[in-house]
Protein backbone atom coordinates (compact mmCIF):
# COMPACT_ATOMS: atom_id res chain seq x y z
CA UNK A 1 0.00 0.00 0.00
CA UNK A 2 2.86 2.36 0.72
CA UNK A 3 4.21 1.89 -2.76
CA UNK A 4 0.83 2.77 -4.28
CA UNK A 5 0.51 5.90 -2.14
CA UNK A 6 4.03 6.94 -3.05
CA UNK A 7 3.41 6.33 -6.74
CA UNK A 8 0.15 8.32 -6.57
CA UNK A 9 1.87 11.24 -4.84
CA UNK A 10 4.74 11.22 -7.33
CA UNK A 11 2.33 11.16 -10.27
CA UNK A 12 0.22 14.03 -8.90
CA UNK A 13 3.23 16.25 -8.23
CA UNK A 14 4.86 15.34 -11.54
CA UNK A 15 1.62 15.97 -13.42
CA UNK A 16 1.34 19.39 -11.81
CA UNK A 17 4.95 20.21 -12.72
CA UNK A 18 4.42 19.08 -16.33
CA UNK A 19 1.32 21.26 -16.72
CA UNK A 20 3.03 24.22 -15.01
CA UNK A 21 6.02 23.84 -17.34
CA UNK A 22 3.75 23.67 -20.39
CA UNK A 23 1.90 26.80 -19.30
CA UNK A 24 5.21 28.60 -18.69
CA UNK A 25 6.52 27.57 -22.13
CA UNK A 26 3.31 28.79 -23.77
CA UNK A 27 3.45 32.11 -21.92
CA UNK A 28 7.17 32.80 -22.27
CA UNK A 29 8.12 31.41 -25.68
CA UNK A 30 4.83 31.93 -27.55
CA UNK A 31 5.07 28.75 -29.70
CA UNK A 32 2.88 28.20 -32.76
CA UNK A 33 -0.78 27.67 -31.96
CA UNK A 34 -0.77 24.07 -33.22
CA UNK A 35 1.80 23.09 -30.57
CA UNK A 36 -0.27 24.74 -27.85
CA UNK A 37 -3.43 23.02 -29.10
CA UNK A 38 -1.73 19.61 -29.03
CA UNK A 39 0.04 19.86 -25.66
CA UNK A 40 -2.80 21.54 -23.78
CA UNK A 41 -5.69 20.03 -25.73
CA UNK A 42 -8.07 19.88 -22.73
CA UNK A 43 -7.88 23.67 -22.42
CA UNK A 44 -8.61 24.07 -26.13
CA UNK A 45 -11.53 21.64 -25.91
CA UNK A 46 -13.08 23.35 -22.88
CA UNK A 47 -12.79 26.83 -24.38
CA UNK A 48 -14.25 25.53 -27.66
CA UNK A 49 -17.19 24.01 -25.77
CA UNK A 50 -17.81 27.38 -24.09
CA UNK A 51 -18.62 28.74 -27.55
CA UNK A 52 -17.60 31.97 -29.21
CA UNK A 53 -17.89 35.14 -27.23
CA UNK A 54 -19.67 38.27 -28.40
CA UNK A 55 -18.47 39.58 -31.78
CA UNK A 56 -16.37 42.74 -31.71
CA UNK A 57 -14.85 44.69 -34.54
CA UNK A 58 -16.01 45.22 -38.10
CA UNK A 59 -17.54 42.33 -40.07
CA UNK A 60 -14.49 41.96 -42.34
CA UNK A 61 -12.21 41.44 -39.34
CA UNK A 62 -14.33 39.19 -37.17
CA UNK A 63 -13.05 38.80 -33.61
CA UNK A 64 -14.68 37.34 -30.53
CA UNK A 65 -14.39 38.74 -27.07
CA UNK A 66 -13.41 36.50 -24.17
CA UNK A 67 -15.87 36.32 -21.30
CA UNK A 68 -15.67 35.11 -17.70
CA UNK A 69 -17.15 31.82 -18.95
CA UNK A 70 -14.10 31.39 -21.21
CA UNK A 71 -11.76 32.07 -18.28
CA UNK A 72 -13.61 29.46 -16.21
CA UNK A 73 -13.46 27.00 -19.12
CA UNK A 74 -9.69 27.55 -19.41
CA UNK A 75 -9.24 26.90 -15.68
CA UNK A 76 -11.26 23.68 -15.96
CA UNK A 77 -9.08 22.72 -18.94
CA UNK A 78 -5.91 23.28 -16.91
CA UNK A 79 -7.32 21.07 -14.17
CA UNK A 80 -8.19 18.37 -16.70
CA UNK A 81 -4.69 18.63 -18.15
CA UNK A 82 -3.26 18.06 -14.68
CA UNK A 83 -5.46 14.99 -14.17
CA UNK A 84 -4.66 13.54 -17.60
CA UNK A 85 -0.89 14.03 -17.31
CA UNK A 86 -0.96 12.65 -13.73
CA UNK A 87 -2.79 9.52 -14.90
CA UNK A 88 -0.31 9.04 -17.75
CA UNK A 89 2.60 9.37 -15.34
CA UNK A 90 0.92 7.06 -12.81
CA UNK A 91 0.56 4.26 -15.33
CA UNK A 92 3.87 5.07 -16.99
CA UNK A 93 6.12 4.75 -13.95
CA UNK A 94 6.79 1.28 -12.62
CA UNK A 95 8.15 1.38 -9.06
CA UNK A 96 8.92 -2.36 -8.93
CA UNK A 97 10.85 -2.27 -12.20
CA UNK A 98 8.97 -5.32 -13.48
CA UNK A 99 9.49 -4.23 -17.04
CA UNK A 100 13.24 -3.96 -16.50
CA UNK A 101 13.35 -7.47 -15.09
CA UNK A 102 11.51 -8.86 -18.11
CA UNK A 103 13.63 -6.94 -20.58
CA UNK A 104 16.17 -8.63 -22.82
CA UNK A 105 18.81 -6.05 -21.90
CA UNK A 106 18.98 -7.01 -18.25
CA UNK A 107 21.09 -10.07 -17.51
CA UNK A 108 20.18 -12.34 -14.59
Secondary structure, 3 states (H helix, E strand, C coil): CHHHHHHHHHHHHHHHHHHHHHHHHHHHHCCCHHHHHHHCHHHHHHHHHHCCCCEECCHHHCEECCCHHHHHHHHHHHHHHHHHHHHHHHHHCCCCCHHHHHCCCCCC
